[in-house]
Amino acid sequence: MARRAQHLGHRSALNHLAGVHHGHAIGAAGHQTEIVRDQQHGHAGLAAQFVNQVQQYNGGSVGALYLNYSGGNVAVGGITAYSPLTVQGNVMTTGTVRAGSETGTSEGPNMPGLVVRRINSTSVTSGQVVARNEELALERDGSTGGLRVHWVGPQGIGGAVVAATGFDLNGNVVNAFYRLYGGWTGYQQIFTAAQHVNFCRISFGDPWWELGMTEVTLMRFDDNSNNSGTWTGTVTSTYNQ
């Protein structure tokens, strides 16, 4: 019990829900689902400590976090715990996420996880970073529709590949493919504004050194006047960004 109380003495209880499960920090009467604020059964003192931590973490508001426990499962958001971890609403983490059994393939992954998030690039200023990895940054080139890659990693190492497919305003395919070596410096243009690309998918990474890979899917509206400088889309990357 002393170890549980020590664990609840800092905010890691909020960041590691598995710890909540193993420590039974939210309490349970038999296998009945309970909300963390219910202090009626058994672990009332421990639950009170946890609620206090929640209050401190949320600036005095308990209502910002509800944890339910049922039969070994934990739910966030005041809903029934149908699986080891059930979350109601949006989920955000500042790190990467690793999913899957990592079985069924001959070799497992060599990266800690993936980032999957929204891209919203509205500034056309040259050098604005859209997405990146350890060696390359996908940037705006100063025009409404132009995109380029910029080597930002250490010099003298690396064997990067950039592959891009796009569609212009008439549905014509526009492709780009480059191999970039560690001694390379500067910028490599991927698409220009004059190509009027409305949709593209760009992948870049370093398979030679088994470094990170980033893939973006982007779109913008261009009716042949290049009047829109906003690229929106998604990024999936092994590089946390």
C-alpha positions in Angstrom: 0.0 0.0 0.0 2.9 2.4 0.8 4.2 1.9 -2.8 0.8 2.8 -4.2 0.6 5.9 -2.1 4.1 6.9 -3.3 3.1 6.4 -6.9 0.1 8.6 -6.5 2.3 11.3 -4.9 3.2 12.7 -8.3 1.4 13.1 -11.6 2.6 10.0 -13.2 -0.7 8.4 -12.2 -2.4 10.6 -14.8 0.1 9.8 -17.5 0.3 6.0 -17.0 -3.2 4.6 -16.8 -1.8 1.0 -16.6 -0.5 2.1 -13.1 -4.0 3.0 -12.2 -5.2 -0.5 -13.2 -2.5 -2.4 -11.3 -2.8 -0.2 -8.3 -6.6 -0.2 -8.2 -6.3 3.5 -7.5 -9.9 4.2 -8.4 -11.4 1.4 -6.2 -14.0 -1.2 -6.9 -16.6 -3.0 -4.8 -16.6 -6.5 -6.1 -16.7 -6.0 -9.9 -19.1 -3.1 -9.9 -18.1 -0.1 -12.1 -17.3 3.0 -10.1 -16.3 6.6 -10.8 -13.1 7.7 -9.3 -14.9 10.3 -7.1 -16.9 7.5 -5.3 -15.1 6.9 -1.9 -17.6 4.5 -0.4 -15.8 1.2 -0.7 -12.5 -0.1 0.5 -9.9 2.2 -1.0 -11.6 5.5 -0.1 -8.4 7.0 1.4 -6.4 6.1 -1.7 -9.1 7.3 -4.0 -9.2 10.6 -2.1 -5.5 11.0 -2.7 -6.0 10.3 -6.4 -8.9 12.8 -6.6 -6.7 15.4 -5.0 -4.0 14.8 -7.7 -6.7 15.2 -10.3 -7.8 18.5 -8.8 -4.3 19.8 -8.8 -3.6 18.7 -12.3 -6.8 20.2 -13.6 -6.6 23.5 -11.7 -9.1 22.5 -9.1 -11.6 20.8 -11.4 -12.4 17.1 -10.9 -15.0 17.0 -13.6 -12.3 17.2 -16.3 -11.4 13.5 -15.6 -13.6 10.5 -14.9 -12.0 7.0 -14.6 -14.1 3.9 -14.3 -12.9 0.4 -13.3 -14.7 -2.8 -14.1 -13.4 -6.4 -14.1 -9.8 -5.4 -14.8 -10.7 -2.9 -17.5 -10.3 0.9 -17.3 -12.4 3.5 -19.0 -11.7 7.3 -19.3 -14.7 9.6 -19.7 -17.3 8.1 -17.5 -18.3 5.3 -19.9 -18.4 1.5 -19.5 -15.0 -0.2 -19.6 -15.4 -2.6 -22.5 -11.7 -3.3 -23.1 -8.4 -3.0 -21.1 -8.5 0.8 -22.0 -11.7 2.5 -23.3 -11.6 6.2 -24.0 -14.6 8.5 -24.6 -13.7 11.4 -26.8 -10.4 12.6 -28.3 -7.1 11.3 -27.3 -3.8 13.2 -27.4 -0.3 12.2 -26.5 2.9 14.2 -26.9 4.8 11.1 -27.8 4.5 8.4 -30.4 2.0 5.5 -30.4 2.9 1.8 -30.9 0.1 -0.5 -31.8 -0.2 -4.1 -33.0 1.0 -7.5 -31.8 4.3 -7.1 -33.7 4.0 -10.8 -34.6 3.3 -12.4 -37.9 6.2 -10.7 -39.7 9.8 -11.9 -39.9 11.2 -8.8 -38.2 9.8 -6.3 -35.8 9.9 -2.5 -35.9 13.0 -0.6 -35.0 11.3 2.6 -34.0 9.4 3.3 -30.7 6.1 4.2 -32.5 4.3 6.6 -34.9 2.9 10.1 -34.9 -0.3 10.5 -36.8 -1.7 14.0 -36.9 -3.2 16.9 -38.8 -1.3 19.3 -41.1 -2.5 22.8 -41.5 0.0 24.9 -43.4 -1.4 28.4 -44.2 1.8 30.5 -44.3 3.5 30.7 -47.7 6.7 32.1 -46.2 9.8 30.4 -47.5 11.2 27.8 -45.1 7.9 27.1 -43.2 8.2 23.4 -42.2 5.2 21.2 -43.2 6.7 17.9 -41.9 10.1 16.4 -41.2 12.3 13.6 -40.0 15.9 13.3 -38.7 17.4 14.3 -42.0 14.9 16.1 -44.2 12.3 18.8 -43.8 9.4 19.3 -46.2 9.0 23.0 -46.6 7.1 25.8 -48.3 9.1 27.5 -51.0 7.6 30.9 -50.7 4.9 30.4 -53.4 1.3 29.4 -52.9 1.7 25.8 -54.1 5.4 25.0 -54.2 7.0 22.4 -51.9 10.6 21.4 -51.4 12.8 19.3 -49.2 15.7 20.7 -47.2 18.5 18.6 -45.7 18.6 19.4 -42.0 20.5 16.3 -40.7 24.2 15.7 -40.1 26.4 16.1 -43.2 28.3 13.2 -44.6 25.9 10.4 -43.7 22.6 9.2 -45.0 21.0 7.8 -48.0 17.5 9.4 -48.3 14.8 8.7 -50.8 12.0 11.1 -51.7 9.0 9.9 -53.6 6.0 12.1 -54.5 2.8 11.7 -56.5 0.4 14.6 -57.2 -2.6 15.5 -59.3 -2.9 18.9 -60.9 -6.1 20.9 -61.4 -7.0 18.8 -64.5 -6.3 15.4 -62.8 -3.0 14.9 -64.6 -0.4 13.0 -62.6 2.7 14.8 -61.5 5.5 12.7 -60.1 8.8 13.4 -58.4 11.5 11.0 -57.2 15.0 11.7 -55.8 17.8 9.9 -54.0 19.8 12.2 -51.7 23.1 11.4 -50.2 24.7 12.5 -47.0 27.1 14.9 -48.7 24.2 16.7 -50.4 23.2 20.2 -49.0 20.6 22.7 -49.9 17.1 22.2 -51.3 15.4 19.9 -53.7 12.2 21.1 -55.4 9.3 18.7 -55.3 6.4 20.6 -56.8 6.2 24.2 -58.1 3.2 26.6 -58.0 3.3 26.6 -61.8 2.3 22.8 -61.8 -1.0 23.7 -60.0 -0.9 20.6 -57.9 -4.1 20.2 -55.9 -3.4 16.9 -54.2 -0.2 15.0 -53.4 1.3 12.3 -51.3 4.9 12.6 -50.4 7.1 10.0 -48.6 10.7 10.6 -47.5 13.1 8.7 -45.3 16.5 7.0 -45.0 16.3 3.3 -45.8 20.1 3.0 -46.0 20.6 3.7 -42.3 17.1 2.5 -41.3 16.2 5.9 -40.0 12.8 7.5 -39.7 10.2 7.7 -42.5 7.6 10.4 -42.9 4.5 10.4 -45.2 2.2 13.3 -45.8 -1.1 13.5 -47.7 -1.9 17.1 -48.7 -4.5 19.0 -50.7 -5.3 22.6 -51.6 -7.7 24.4 -53.9 -6.2 25.9 -57.1 -8.5 26.9 -60.0 -5.5 27.9 -62.2 -5.0 31.2 -60.4 -2.9 30.0 -57.5 -5.1 32.1 -55.2 -4.9 29.6 -52.3 -1.8 29.1 -50.3 -3.3 26.7 -47.7 -2.2 23.1 -47.7 -4.2 20.8 -45.4 -3.8 17.1 -44.7 -2.2 14.5 -42.5 1.2 13.2 -41.5 2.3 9.8 -40.4 5.9 9.6 -39.2 8.3 7.7 -37.0 9.8 11.1 -36.1 8.0 12.9 -33.2 6.8 16.3 -34.5 
